[in-house]
């Protein structure tokens, strides 16, 4: 498997504003975890009349620090990449303080209907209260004072995931679709691997050279990094098929065979990621299971 050139160096302190390039500032929320790295990254675009991207989790201190960072400026727009609870619940605080309208793809939804008897294991991670003022379509451009942001639909991590391109700087705010410190989690029914791979391929055809992700440091050679992400997912798929070539298996055994030395706190997420791959492989006719693909199913190679 190709090793992704991850970068886990991030010296930014929570609540500290940092200008990463002219017209782009970032601020780290103090919500570290195995899933969020050192915390959620919020971004401020422009000067004077600015946009805030991803106000973060339900965190009063982070909201206060963000508002302090733009003291003397006017927040004219709020953008949200997706509705996991580490990205969008702080929106009401920022909106109440600034009056700025909120832009996103739409409210939270699963990538597919639930199967009979299935529960959404990520329900607790989703912000079902979120409603944007303006639902954006792919390619739609929102203009501010000296900046513009293009909506780039990137479903996969969630059904409503959206990245934002900043053409004046040739950068992309990538949310959780592509991150420099780790791969993104794709967990059904919240996310879908077929959507995720299609979105990666879509990004691979774009020109932005730098990505600012929802967690971790910026990604300076973005097209090359996306290519590594695609190779990694294809290698993960090949590992599943290789293991199933030895005989049928359930997901816990696949995780043990594929994720060597995994952090025990991430085993559940790894299982959901394997399920996402299996859903895609079943749809493509490469793998079979009884009934709909499920977390407790048994899988075998087709034919």
C-alpha positions in Angstrom: 0.0 0.0 0.0 1.3 3.5 -0.9 2.0 5.4 2.3 0.2 8.7 2.4 2.7 11.5 3.3 0.8 12.7 6.4 1.8 15.8 8.2 1.0 15.8 12.0 3.0 19.0 12.8 0.6 21.7 14.0 1.9 24.3 16.5 -1.3 26.4 16.5 -2.7 26.9 20.0 -6.5 26.8 20.5 -8.1 30.2 20.4 -5.1 31.8 18.6 -5.7 33.4 15.2 -3.1 32.8 12.6 -2.8 34.3 9.1 -1.8 31.4 6.9 -1.8 33.5 3.7 -3.0 37.0 2.8 -6.8 36.8 3.1 -7.0 33.6 5.0 -6.8 33.2 8.8 -7.4 30.1 10.8 -8.3 29.3 14.4 -8.2 25.9 16.3 -10.9 24.9 18.6 -9.9 23.1 21.8 -11.7 19.8 21.0 -9.0 17.2 20.4 -9.8 13.5 19.9 -8.8 10.5 17.9 -11.3 11.7 15.3 -10.6 15.5 15.3 -6.8 15.4 15.8 -5.9 18.6 17.7 -9.4 20.1 17.1 -11.7 21.6 14.5 -10.2 24.4 12.3 -12.3 27.5 11.7 -11.3 29.9 8.9 -11.7 33.6 8.3 -11.7 34.7 4.7 -11.0 38.3 3.6 -10.3 41.5 5.5 -12.8 44.1 6.7 -15.9 42.3 5.4 -15.2 38.7 6.0 -16.6 35.2 5.9 -16.3 32.5 8.6 -16.0 28.9 7.5 -17.0 26.1 10.0 -17.6 27.9 13.3 -17.1 24.6 15.0 -18.7 22.6 17.8 -21.0 23.9 20.6 -18.2 25.8 22.3 -18.8 29.2 23.8 -15.0 29.9 24.2 -14.3 29.2 20.6 -17.2 31.4 19.4 -15.9 34.2 21.6 -12.4 33.8 20.3 -13.6 33.8 16.7 -15.6 37.0 17.3 -12.6 38.6 19.0 -10.5 37.8 16.0 -12.8 39.8 13.7 -13.3 42.7 16.2 -13.6 45.9 14.1 -14.6 43.9 11.0 -18.0 42.8 9.6 -18.9 39.2 9.2 -21.0 39.1 6.1 -21.2 35.3 5.4 -21.0 32.1 7.4 -20.2 28.9 5.5 -20.4 25.2 6.7 -18.7 22.3 5.0 -20.9 19.6 6.6 -23.1 18.9 9.6 -21.1 16.8 12.0 -21.2 18.1 15.5 -17.6 19.3 15.5 -18.3 21.7 12.6 -21.7 23.3 12.7 -23.3 23.7 16.2 -21.5 27.0 16.9 -23.3 28.6 13.9 -26.2 30.0 16.0 -23.8 31.9 18.3 -21.9 33.5 15.4 -25.1 34.3 13.5 -26.7 35.9 16.6 -23.7 38.0 17.2 -23.2 39.1 13.5 -26.5 38.7 11.7 -24.6 37.0 8.9 -26.5 34.6 6.7 -25.5 30.9 6.6 -24.5 29.0 3.4 -24.2 25.2 3.1 -25.3 22.4 0.9 -28.3 21.6 3.1 -29.4 20.0 6.4 -28.0 16.8 7.6 -29.2 13.6 5.9 -28.0 10.0 5.5 -26.4 8.9 2.2 -29.0 6.1 1.9 -32.2 5.0 3.7 -31.8 2.8 6.7 -32.2 -0.9 6.2 -34.9 -2.8 8.2 -33.6 -3.1 11.8 -30.6 -0.9 11.1 -29.8 2.1 13.3 -27.5 5.0 12.3 -24.5 4.6 14.6 -23.4 8.1 13.9 -26.7 9.8 14.9 -25.0 11.3 18.0 -22.4 12.9 15.7 -24.9 14.7 13.5 -26.3 18.2 13.9 -29.9 17.6 12.9 -30.8 21.2 14.1 -28.8 22.9 11.4 -30.6 24.7 8.6 -28.8 27.0 6.2 -30.3 30.3 5.1 -29.0 29.6 1.6 -28.7 26.0 0.2 -25.9 26.0 -2.3 -25.6 24.0 -5.5 -22.5 22.6 -7.1 -20.6 25.4 -8.9 -22.5 28.2 -7.3 -20.3 31.2 -6.5 -20.9 33.5 -3.5 -19.1 36.9 -3.7 -17.9 39.0 -0.8 -15.7 42.1 -0.5 -12.5 41.2 -2.4 -13.1 37.4 -2.3 -15.4 34.8 -3.8 -16.2 31.2 -2.8 -17.3 28.5 -5.2 -19.4 25.7 -3.8 -17.9 22.2 -4.7 -20.2 19.4 -3.7 -18.1 16.5 -2.2 -20.5 13.9 -0.8 -19.0 10.8 0.8 -17.9 11.7 4.4 -21.5 12.9 4.7 -24.2 13.2 2.1 -24.2 17.0 2.4 -20.4 17.6 2.5 -19.3 20.6 0.5 -15.9 22.1 -0.1 -15.3 25.8 -1.0 -12.8 27.0 -3.6 -11.2 30.4 -3.2 -10.2 31.2 -6.8 -8.4 34.4 -6.0 -5.9 32.4 -4.0 -6.2 29.0 -5.9 -7.0 27.2 -2.6 -9.8 24.9 -1.5 -11.4 24.7 2.0 -11.7 20.9 2.0 -13.6 20.2 5.2 -13.2 16.6 6.2 -13.1 15.2 2.7 -9.3 15.4 2.5 -7.1 16.0 5.5 -3.3 16.2 5.9 -3.0 14.3 9.2 -5.2 11.3 8.5 -7.6 9.7 6.1 -11.3 10.7 6.3 -13.8 8.3 7.9 -16.6 7.1 5.6 -19.2 5.4 7.7 -22.6 4.2 6.3 -25.4 5.2 6.3 -24.0 8.7 7.1 -21.5 8.4 4.3 -21.0 6.3 1.2 -17.8 5.0 -0.4 -19.1 5.2 -4.0 -19.9 8.9 -3.4 -16.6 9.5 -1.6 -14.5 8.0 -4.4 -16.4 10.0 -7.0 -15.7 13.2 -5.0 -12.0 12.4 -4.8 -11.9 11.9 -8.5 -13.7 15.2 -9.0 -11.2 17.0 -6.8 -8.3 15.3 -8.7 -9.5 17.2 -11.9 -9.4 20.6 -10.2 -6.6 23.0 -10.2 -6.3 24.1 -6.5 -2.7 23.6 -5.3 -3.4 24.2 -1.5 -6.1 22.7 0.7 -7.2 24.0 4.1 -8.9 21.0 5.8 -11.3 20.9 8.8 -8.6 19.3 11.0 -4.8 19.5 10.9 -2.3 21.5 8.9 -2.8 22.8 5.4 -1.9 20.5 2.4 0.6 22.3 0.1 0.7 19.8 -2.8 -3.0 19.0 -3.0 -3.3 17.2 -6.4 -0.5 14.8 -5.4 -2.1 14.3 -2.0 -5.5 13.5 -3.5 -3.8 10.9 -5.8 -2.3 9.3 -2.6 -5.8 9.3 -1.0 -7.2 7.5 -4.1 -4.4 4.9 -4.2 -4.9 4.3 -0.4 -8.7 3.6 -0.9 -8.0 1.3 -3.8 -5.4 -0.6 -1.8 -7.8 -0.9 1.1 -10.4 -2.4 -1.4 -7.7 -4.8 -2.7 -6.9 -5.9 0.9 -10.6 -6.8 1.5 -10.8 -8.7 -1.8 -7.5 -10.5 -1.0 -8.8 -11.6 2.4 -12.1 -12.8 1.0 -10.2 -14.8 -1.6 -9.1 -17.0 1.3 -12.8 -17.6 2.3 -15.8 -15.8 3.6 -15.4 -13.4 6.5 -17.3 -11.0 8.8 -16.3 -7.4 9.4 -14.4 -7.9 12.7 -12.1 -10.5 11.1 -11.5 -8.2 8.1 -10.6 -5.3 10.4 -8.1 -7.5 12.3 -6.6 -8.7 9.1 -6.3 -5.2 7.4 -5.8 -2.6 10.2 -2.7 -3.9 11.9 -1.8 -2.0 15.1 -4.9 0.2 15.0 -5.7 2.5 18.0 -8.3 0.5 19.9 -10.5 3.6 20.0 -10.7 3.5 16.2 -11.7 -0.1 15.8 -15.5 0.7 15.5 -14.8 3.4 12.9 -12.6 1.0 11.0 -15.4 -1.5 10.9 -17.8 1.1 9.5 -15.2 2.0 6.9 -14.9 -1.6 5.8 -18.7 -1.8 5.6 -18.6 1.3 3.3 -16.1 -0.5 1.0 -18.2 -3.7 1.1 -21.4 -1.8 0.2 -19.6 -0.5 -2.8 -18.1 -3.9 -3.7 -21.6 -5.6 -3.4 -23.1 -2.9 -5.6 -20.4 -3.5 -8.2 -21.0 -7.3 -8.2 -17.5 -8.2 -6.8 -18.7 -9.4 -3.3 -21.8 -11.2 -2.1 -23.7 -11.3 1.2 -27.1 -12.4 2.4 -29.6 -9.5 2.1 -28.4 -6.0 2.4 -24.8 -5.3 3.4 -24.8 -4.9 7.2 -22.2 -4.4 10.0 -22.9 -8.0 11.2 -23.0 -9.6 7.8 -20.8 -12.3 6.4 -19.1 -11.6 3.0 -17.6 -13.7 0.2 -16.3 -13.1 -3.2 -18.9 -13.2 -5.9 -19.0 -16.3 -8.1 
